[in-house]
Amino acid sequence: MALSRPLSAASSPSVSPDLMAQRWGWLEQGMPPVEHAECRRLMVKAIMAGESEQIMNESLNEFRALRSRLQANGEWTIVLDYYGRGPGPQARKRACEDQSSRAVVENDMDEDPTDDWARVSEVDSLDFDELFAFPTPENDRPAPPPKAMNRKEKNKAPASTSSMPPDVSDLEQWGHTVIEFGKFKNSNMSYFELATSDTKEMNSYKVWVVSHLGQTTGQCKDLGEYLKAFTEAGLMKKHVVIPGTSLVRKYKASSSTSSGSNNVGPTTLRRK
């Protein structure tokens, strides 16, 4: 996609820290409608292409790299001074009432110190003026349609793409990892013990961890990748989840002693 730089960025080799901070302060108020719509359009395409999780991970990594560079240059404190405060009195009032946006950029997007394989180099990260460049959708030509597959190729099961983390030789070793975050932080529970547990609480938690793989970092991401690999290896007992939730569907055992002509048993209503 072609990018046209803003005039302020094009007229100088780099954006001044103060101007950078002001732009970030404005961004805290929300993306411009045009950019919001364009972002949504591209995310729909990414979901259809099966690349949304990859793009989310790459975006988080680029954000962290940008933030690290600003911190190294001593400019991050200037950005935070504006961020959450905004350019006007209404923005300052809202920031006093709700600090959630500032918390996101300061804390919620931090990666775990041991999450080395999720880092990107400074060369790969975006410059600040590139981040604020305006998109030009009319220059985004659609990709050619994919090559049609025959019936045999469509029915062929895809190969597993799960890979071991660095310094982990196999799934068994990976499963010995102790959970040191979240609600089971002090339980001394291993990944394998969680994967093979079969309680309502554990099953709902496993569903949540795996379903949020594109949004988590650190050990939460590592656990999700393990559970995914464990399932793909055919070791995980599959549970039926209620659509739109992380709740595992629970069935009541049928009883042969039930009476009454109006009782509707589990075999009465079935799909044809």
C-alpha positions as CSV (number, residue, x, y, z in Angstrom):
1,M,0.0,0.0,0.0
2,A,1.4,3.4,-0.9
3,L,1.8,5.9,1.9
4,S,1.7,9.7,1.6
5,R,3.5,11.4,4.5
6,P,2.0,14.4,6.3
7,L,3.4,17.8,5.4
8,S,5.0,18.2,8.8
9,A,6.8,14.9,8.5
10,A,7.9,15.4,4.9
11,S,9.3,18.8,5.5
12,S,11.8,17.6,8.1
13,P,13.9,14.5,8.4
14,S,12.3,13.6,11.7
15,V,9.4,14.6,13.9
16,S,10.3,16.7,17.0
17,P,9.6,15.1,20.3
18,D,7.1,17.8,21.3
19,L,5.1,17.5,18.0
20,M,5.3,13.7,18.4
21,A,3.8,14.0,21.9
22,Q,1.1,16.3,20.7
23,R,0.1,13.9,17.9
24,W,0.0,11.0,20.4
25,G,-2.1,13.2,22.7
26,W,-4.6,13.7,19.9
27,L,-4.6,10.0,19.0
28,E,-5.7,9.2,22.6
29,Q,-9.0,10.8,21.7
30,G,-9.5,8.2,19.0
31,M,-8.5,7.4,15.4
32,P,-9.8,9.7,12.7
33,P,-13.0,8.2,11.1
34,V,-11.3,7.7,7.8
35,E,-8.4,5.8,9.3
36,H,-10.7,3.8,11.6
37,A,-12.8,2.7,8.6
38,E,-9.6,1.8,6.6
39,C,-8.2,-0.2,9.6
40,R,-11.5,-2.1,9.9
41,R,-11.5,-2.8,6.1
42,L,-8.0,-4.2,6.2
43,M,-8.7,-6.3,9.3
44,V,-11.7,-7.9,7.5
45,K,-9.4,-8.8,4.7
46,A,-6.8,-10.1,7.1
47,I,-9.4,-12.3,8.8
48,M,-10.5,-13.7,5.5
49,A,-6.8,-14.3,4.5
50,G,-6.1,-16.0,7.8
51,E,-3.5,-13.5,8.7
52,S,-5.2,-11.4,11.5
53,E,-3.3,-13.1,14.3
54,Q,0.1,-12.6,12.6
55,I,-0.7,-9.0,11.9
56,M,-1.8,-8.4,15.5
57,N,1.5,-9.9,16.8
58,E,3.6,-7.9,14.3
59,S,1.7,-4.7,15.3
60,L,2.3,-5.2,19.0
61,N,6.0,-5.9,18.3
62,E,6.4,-2.8,16.3
63,F,4.6,-0.7,18.9
64,R,7.0,-2.1,21.6
65,A,10.1,-1.4,19.4
66,L,8.9,2.2,18.8
67,R,8.3,2.7,22.5
68,S,11.7,1.3,23.3
69,R,13.4,3.6,20.9
70,L,11.5,6.6,22.4
71,Q,12.5,5.5,25.9
72,A,16.2,5.2,24.8
73,N,16.1,8.7,23.3
74,G,14.6,10.1,26.5
75,E,11.4,11.2,24.6
76,W,8.9,8.7,26.1
77,T,8.3,10.9,29.2
78,I,7.3,13.8,26.9
79,V,4.9,11.5,25.1
80,L,3.3,10.3,28.3
81,D,3.0,13.9,29.5
82,Y,0.6,14.5,26.7
83,Y,-0.9,11.1,26.4
84,G,-4.1,10.7,28.4
85,R,-4.1,14.5,28.9
86,G,-5.0,15.5,25.4
87,P,-5.0,18.9,23.8
88,G,-8.1,20.4,25.5
89,P,-9.8,20.8,28.9
90,Q,-12.5,18.2,28.1
91,A,-9.7,15.7,27.3
92,R,-7.9,16.5,30.6
93,K,-11.1,16.0,32.5
94,R,-11.8,12.7,30.9
95,A,-8.2,11.6,31.5
96,C,-8.6,12.3,35.3
97,E,-11.7,10.1,35.3
98,D,-10.4,7.2,33.2
99,Q,-6.7,6.3,33.0
100,S,-7.3,3.1,31.1
101,S,-5.8,4.3,27.8
102,R,-2.6,5.4,29.4
103,A,-2.4,2.1,31.3
104,V,-2.6,0.3,28.0
105,V,0.5,1.9,26.5
106,E,2.5,1.9,29.7
107,N,1.8,-1.6,31.0
108,D,-0.7,-3.7,29.2
109,M,1.4,-4.1,26.1
110,D,4.6,-5.1,27.9
111,E,6.0,-8.4,26.9
112,D,7.4,-10.9,29.4
113,P,11.2,-10.5,29.9
114,T,11.6,-14.1,28.8
115,D,9.6,-13.7,25.6
116,D,12.7,-13.2,23.5
117,W,11.4,-14.8,20.4
118,A,8.6,-12.2,20.1
119,R,11.0,-9.2,19.8
120,V,11.8,-7.3,16.6
121,S,14.9,-5.4,15.8
122,E,14.9,-1.6,15.6
123,V,15.5,-1.8,11.8
124,D,12.2,-3.7,11.4
125,S,10.1,-1.3,13.4
126,L,8.2,1.7,12.1
127,D,9.4,5.3,12.4
128,F,7.0,7.6,14.1
129,D,6.2,9.6,11.0
130,E,5.4,6.4,9.1
131,L,3.0,5.5,11.9
132,F,1.1,8.7,11.2
133,A,1.2,8.6,7.5
134,F,-2.2,8.7,5.7
135,P,-3.3,5.6,3.8
136,T,-4.4,5.8,0.2
137,P,-6.9,3.0,-0.4
138,E,-7.3,3.8,-4.1
139,N,-3.7,2.7,-4.6
140,D,-4.3,-0.6,-2.9
141,R,-4.8,-2.9,-5.9
142,P,-6.6,-6.2,-5.0
143,A,-4.4,-9.3,-5.2
144,P,-5.2,-11.8,-7.9
145,P,-7.6,-14.6,-6.9
146,P,-6.0,-17.7,-5.4
147,K,-5.4,-20.7,-7.6
148,A,-8.5,-23.0,-7.5
149,M,-8.0,-26.3,-5.7
150,N,-9.5,-29.5,-6.7
151,R,-11.8,-31.5,-4.4
152,K,-9.0,-33.8,-3.3
153,E,-6.8,-30.9,-2.2
154,K,-9.6,-29.2,-0.3
155,N,-10.3,-32.3,1.7
156,K,-6.6,-32.8,2.6
157,A,-6.0,-32.0,6.2
158,P,-3.4,-29.2,6.7
159,A,-0.1,-30.1,8.3
160,S,0.5,-28.8,11.9
161,T,2.5,-25.6,12.0
162,S,3.1,-25.5,15.8
163,S,6.7,-25.4,16.7
164,M,8.6,-25.7,19.9
165,P,9.9,-22.5,21.7
166,P,13.6,-22.0,21.9
167,D,15.5,-24.5,24.1
168,V,12.5,-26.8,24.3
169,S,13.0,-30.1,22.6
170,D,9.6,-31.7,22.7
171,L,6.0,-31.4,23.9
172,E,6.7,-33.4,27.0
173,Q,9.4,-31.0,28.2
174,W,7.2,-28.0,27.3
175,G,4.4,-29.5,29.4
176,H,6.6,-29.5,32.6
177,T,6.7,-25.7,32.5
178,V,5.2,-24.2,35.7
179,I,2.4,-21.6,35.4
180,E,3.7,-18.4,37.0
181,F,1.1,-15.9,36.0
182,G,-2.7,-15.2,36.3
183,K,-5.2,-17.1,38.5
184,F,-3.0,-20.2,38.8
185,K,0.2,-18.3,39.6
186,N,0.6,-19.9,43.1
187,S,-0.8,-23.3,42.3
188,N,2.6,-24.9,41.2
189,M,0.6,-26.3,38.3
190,S,2.3,-27.3,35.1
191,Y,1.1,-26.8,31.6
192,F,0.5,-30.5,31.2
193,E,-1.6,-30.7,34.4
194,L,-3.7,-27.8,33.2
195,A,-4.1,-29.4,29.8
196,T,-5.3,-32.7,31.3
197,S,-7.6,-31.3,33.9
198,D,-11.3,-31.6,33.3
199,T,-13.1,-29.2,35.7
200,K,-15.5,-26.5,34.6
201,E,-13.2,-23.8,35.8
202,M,-10.1,-25.3,34.1
203,N,-11.9,-26.0,30.8
204,S,-13.3,-22.4,30.6
205,Y,-9.8,-21.0,31.4
206,K,-8.2,-23.2,28.6
207,V,-10.7,-22.0,26.1
208,W,-10.1,-18.4,27.0
209,V,-6.3,-18.7,26.8
210,V,-6.4,-20.3,23.3
211,S,-9.1,-18.0,21.9
212,H,-7.0,-14.9,22.9
213,L,-3.7,-16.1,21.4
214,G,-3.5,-13.2,19.1
215,Q,-3.8,-10.7,21.9
216,T,-1.7,-12.1,24.7
217,T,2.1,-12.0,25.4
218,G,4.6,-13.5,27.7
219,Q,3.8,-16.8,29.4
220,C,0.1,-16.4,28.7
221,K,0.9,-16.6,25.0
222,D,3.4,-19.5,25.6
223,L,0.7,-21.4,27.5
224,G,-1.8,-20.8,24.7
225,E,0.7,-22.1,22.1
226,Y,1.3,-25.2,24.2
227,L,-2.4,-25.9,24.6
228,K,-2.8,-25.5,20.8
229,A,0.1,-27.9,20.1
230,F,-1.3,-30.3,22.7
231,T,-4.7,-30.3,20.9
232,E,-3.2,-30.6,17.4
233,A,-1.2,-33.7,18.6
234,G,-4.5,-35.3,19.4
235,L,-3.9,-35.4,23.2
236,M,-6.5,-32.9,24.3
237,K,-10.0,-34.0,25.1
238,K,-12.2,-31.7,22.9
239,H,-15.0,-29.8,24.5
240,V,-18.0,-28.2,22.9
241,V,-18.1,-24.5,23.6
242,I,-21.3,-22.5,23.7
243,P,-21.1,-20.0,20.7
244,G,-20.1,-16.5,21.6
245,T,-18.7,-17.6,25.0
246,S,-15.8,-19.5,26.6
247,L,-18.2,-21.7,28.5
248,V,-17.8,-25.4,27.9
249,R,-21.2,-27.0,27.2
250,K,-22.2,-29.3,30.0
251,Y,-24.7,-32.1,29.6
252,K,-26.9,-33.6,32.2
253,A,-26.8,-37.4,32.5
254,S,-30.0,-39.1,31.3
255,S,-32.0,-41.0,33.8
256,S,-33.9,-44.2,33.1
257,T,-36.2,-43.6,36.1
258,S,-37.9,-40.4,34.8
259,S,-41.6,-40.7,34.4
260,G,-44.4,-38.7,32.9
261,S,-45.8,-38.7,29.3
262,N,-44.9,-35.0,28.8
263,N,-41.1,-35.5,29.4
264,V,-39.0,-34.7,26.4
265,G,-35.9,-36.9,26.4
266,P,-32.6,-36.2,24.7
267,T,-33.5,-38.5,21.8
268,T,-36.9,-36.9,21.1
269,L,-35.6,-33.8,19.2
270,R,-32.9,-34.5,16.7
271,R,-31.8,-32.9,13.5
272,K,-32.9,-34.7,10.4
